[in-house]
Amino acid sequence: MNKRNNFGVLSASYDTARRGYPQEVYSYLKSFIAGTSRTTLDIGCGTGLSTRELKENGFSVTGVDKDKSMIEVAQKHNSDITYIVAPAEALPFESESFNIVTAFTSFHWFTHEKAVNEIKRVLKPGGIFFAALKDNRYDEKSSAQQTEYKAILKKYVGDKYNSAKNYKPEAILTKCGFNKIEQEEFPVDEYYTVDDALTLVQSLSYWNLVPEESKP
């Protein structure tokens, strides 16, 4: 596993710092599935935040993540949900098993043909793939804060730090046969204490690239 992508060692900070999704996101998903089954696979579920919220919103959900440490934390939160350790590229399910596949702030880690074809394989005919990406708002105040913490990280990570995301989901989804793609945005404000904000930064993948002696 790429060191940057090793979220397992960040599981405690990730579980503490990451916030849930606004109800509008789940209402939007529900608007596509009226009258259909809600059998759902949540890929890249991490510590199970989105998986638990899906269950609370009436979805029959299974969580999948490739990192065992993240799954172990997820299981401690809710033992009633089935969690499985598996990568998006090799899902251990029969074809046409789910009505819905979701990826909450995780699809950018597996936006490639092999994983998308796996998603398509496990979806039932007419099924839905729903990807939610929690991204930063670029107003003046938010941008200033982001610029500052990124500059600090880059100081210690050096040339390995690259904040650009090669995230173009429409192209790969179209290539793999998803023929109706829609997008929507839901603005939400999240407020953090200084300590919470520090923990959030320490849950980012780039934290793995900071040398141990520099982390204090």
N, C-alpha and C positions, 0 to 999 in steps of 0.2 A: 504494500500500500504506500502510495506517495505520502511523504511526511506531512505535507500541508493538508492532505485529505484525511488524515488520521483523526477523526473526531472523537474516537473512543477515549483518548486521554483528556479530552475537554468535556466529558459527559457531565461532570458535576457543575461546572460553570454554565454549560449549555442548558442544563435542566433548571438552574436557578435564574438565569438572566433572560431567557427567551420568553416572549409574550405570545399570547394567543392571537387569533384572527377575529376581526369584527364580524358581528352576526350577519351583516350584509353579504359577506362572502358565501356563507352557507345558504342564505336565502336565494342568492343568485344560482348556486348549484341546484337547489331544489326546484327552481323554475324550469329546469330542463328535464326533470324526471317525474313529473306528475303522473301518477297511475302506474309507475313501473317499479320493479324491485330495486331495493337499495343495497344489494350485495356489493360491497366495496373493498378494494385493495388499496391501501395507503402505502405508497412506495417512498423509500427514503424517510421513514417516519421518525428517525432519531429517537428521542426520549419519549415519544408518543403523545406530544402535545396536540397535534392536529388529529391524531387517531382518537384520542379521548373526546375531543370536541365533535368529531364526526358522530361518534356513538351517542353523545348527548343530544345531537340533532336528529336522531332517529335512523342512522345508517347502521347496517349490519357490517361491521368492518373488521378486516384483518390488517395488521401492520407488518411491514417488511423493511428491514434495514440490513446493510451488509456488515455493520459493525456490532459485534456481540456485546460490547460494553454499553452501547446505547440501548440495545434491546433489554439488557438486564435492568437498566434504570426504568425503562418503560413498563416492564412487568411489575415492578414494585408499586407503581401508581395504580394499576388496574389489572388484576389477575384474571378478570373476566374476558378480557380481549386477547385474542390469539395473536402472538407475535412470533415472527420467523426470521432467522438470520439468513439473508440471501441477497445477492446483488441484483440490480435491475436488469442486467444482461442475461440472467439465468434464473428466471422465476420458477419455483418448484410447484407449479400448479398445472392442471390440465387445461387444454385449450378451451376457450369460451366458458370460463369459470365465473366471471364477474360482470355485473352490469355497469360498474363504474370503477375506474382507476384514478387515484388522485396522487398528486405530488405537491406538497406544501413547502415552498422555498427549498426545493431539492432538485428540481428538474434540470437546473443549470449544471449539475454534476454528471448527468447522464443524457445530455441532449445529443445523442448520436444514433445512427441507424440500427445498431444491434439492440440497444435497449428499447427503442421505440417500436421495433418489430415485435419484441417480447410483450410489450404493453398491448399492442394490437392483437397478438395471439391469444392472450388470456381474457380479452374482452369478448362478451357475447355480441352477436350481430346487432348493430344499432346502438352499441354501448358508448359510453362517454368517457373521454380522458379529460381530467380537470386539473390544470396546473395553476397554483397560486404562488406568486413571487412577492414577498414582502421586500420592498425596495425603499431607498431613501427619497425623501422629498427634497427638492433642490431650491428651497427658498433661502434667503440670505442668512438667517440664523442657523438653520440646519447645515447649510453648506460650510459655514465657518467652523462648526464643531467637527464635521467630517474631515475637512482639510487638515485640522490640527492633529487629530488622532492618527490619520493616515501618514502624516509627516513624521510622527514619532515612531510608528511601526517601521516605516521605510528606513529610518535612521539605523535601526538595529537589524533589520532583515536584509538591507542592501539590495543588490540587483535581483534577488529572488522575488522581491515584492513587485507585483503588477496588478493594479486594481481594475484593469479593464476586464470585462466579461465577454467572452465569445459566446453569447447567448442569443441564438436566432431560431427560436422554436418553430416559427411558421414554416420555414424552409424544410426542415427535417420532417415535420409532421405531414406536410404536403407530399413529400417524396415517398413517405411510407404509407400513403393512402388515406390519410384523414382528410376528408373532402369538405368539411364545414368547420371553419375555425372562427371563433368569436373572442373578442377581448373586452374587458371592462376594468375600470379603476375605482377603488374605494379609498378615499383619503381617511387616514386615522392618525390621531395624535397619541404618542406614547410618552409618558413622563418618567424620568429616572432620577434618583438621587445620584450623587457623585459616585458613591460606592457601587450602586447598581450599574451605572454606566461603565465603570472599570471592569466589573464582572462581565458585562456584555462584550466588551472588547476582547477579554480573555476567552470568550467562547467562539471567536472568529477563527477561521482556518489558519490565517496568517500567524496566529499566536504560536503555532507549532514551530515556526521558523525562527522565532526569537531565541537566541542562545540562552541556556538556563541561567548563566551568571548575570545576564542582562535583565531578566524578568522582574526582579525587585525594583 
